[in-house]
């Protein structure tokens, strides 16, 4: 009888020890959730031969020759705008703008082109969305094809990792499209 009690106690003790072991469960993948406030736009105009709308949360700094840096400090990103007057060299300007975009094809997974045409305002251009771990995720150029040419591109001050900058890249991409669509030549 004592043998039976001891063997039952050993079995119960073994079951208790084995059953109390924590099961290892894999944790689901998680991502940092980045929420940005809804964009509010303000009109920007100075002595340069163009005007546009920009996000009021961004900070604009003028450079020489009507070039601008529009910074987003919280996102560690900057949109660079470069203006060039057209002096009979529209084909060269277009080729240079396209070359700038396609230099990222080595790191890019895909480059989507979205033409932009606004005959009423005489604004014609192309918006590029660069997917993948490229240095820039969005670029554009606009022109009236006779006097004005403007290039815009966004750069993040972080290692290019598309997954981690995607929320900020999407937010700024919308701002860049708004900027492009509101260009008005003077």
ChimeraX attribute file (.defattr): number of C-alpha atoms within 10 A of each C-alpha:
attribute: neighborCount
match mode: 1-to-1
recipient: residues
	/A:1	6
	/A:2	7
	/A:3	8
	/A:4	9
	/A:5	10
	/A:6	11
	/A:7	12
	/A:8	12
	/A:9	12
	/A:10	12
	/A:11	12
	/A:12	12
	/A:13	12
	/A:14	11
	/A:15	11
	/A:16	11
	/A:17	10
	/A:18	10
	/A:19	10
	/A:20	8
	/A:21	8
	/A:22	7
	/A:23	7
	/A:24	6
	/A:25	6
	/A:26	6
	/A:27	6
	/A:28	6
	/A:29	5
	/A:30	6
	/A:31	8
	/A:32	7
	/A:33	7
	/A:34	10
	/A:35	9
	/A:36	11
	/A:37	7
	/A:38	8
	/A:39	15
	/A:40	11
	/A:41	16
	/A:42	12
	/A:43	12
	/A:44	15
	/A:45	13
	/A:46	9
	/A:47	8
	/A:48	12
	/A:49	14
	/A:50	18
	/A:51	17
	/A:52	17
	/A:53	20
	/A:54	23
	/A:55	22
	/A:56	13
	/A:57	16
	/A:58	20
	/A:59	13
	/A:60	18
	/A:61	11
	/A:62	12
	/A:63	12
	/A:64	8
	/A:65	11
	/A:66	16
	/A:67	18
	/A:68	18
	/A:69	20
	/A:70	20
	/A:71	20
	/A:72	18
	/A:73	12
	/A:74	10
	/A:75	17
	/A:76	13
	/A:77	22
	/A:78	21
	/A:79	24
	/A:80	19
	/A:81	20
	/A:82	18
	/A:83	21
	/A:84	15
	/A:85	17
	/A:86	18
	/A:87	11
	/A:88	11
	/A:89	11
	/A:90	18
	/A:91	11
	/A:92	11
	/A:93	21
	/A:94	19
	/A:95	10
	/A:96	13
	/A:97	20
	/A:98	16
	/A:99	11
	/A:100	14
	/A:101	19
	/A:102	14
	/A:103	11
	/A:104	20
	/A:105	15
	/A:106	11
	/A:107	14
	/A:108	19
	/A:109	12
	/A:110	13
	/A:111	17
	/A:112	12
	/A:113	13
	/A:114	12
	/A:115	13
	/A:116	17
	/A:117	15
	/A:118	13
	/A:119	9
	/A:120	6
	/A:121	13
	/A:122	15
	/A:123	22
	/A:124	18
	/A:125	21
	/A:126	21
	/A:127	22
	/A:128	22
	/A:129	21
	/A:130	24
	/A:131	20
	/A:132	21
	/A:133	18
	/A:134	20
	/A:135	19
	/A:136	23
	/A:137	27
	/A:138	26
	/A:139	26
	/A:140	25
	/A:141	25
	/A:142	25
	/A:143	25
	/A:144	19
	/A:145	20
	/A:146	13
	/A:147	14
	/A:148	19
	/A:149	24
	/A:150	23
	/A:151	24
	/A:152	22
	/A:153	22
	/A:154	22
	/A:155	19
	/A:156	19
	/A:157	11
	/A:158	12
	/A:159	11
	/A:160	17
	/A:161	12
	/A:162	18
	/A:163	12
	/A:164	14
	/A:165	19
	/A:166	15
	/A:167	17
	/A:168	18
	/A:169	22
	/A:170	14
	/A:171	16
	/A:172	23
	/A:173	21
	/A:174	14
	/A:175	20
	/A:176	23
	/A:177	17
	/A:178	16
	/A:179	20
	/A:180	25
	/A:181	19
	/A:182	18
	/A:183	20
	/A:184	17
	/A:185	17
	/A:186	10
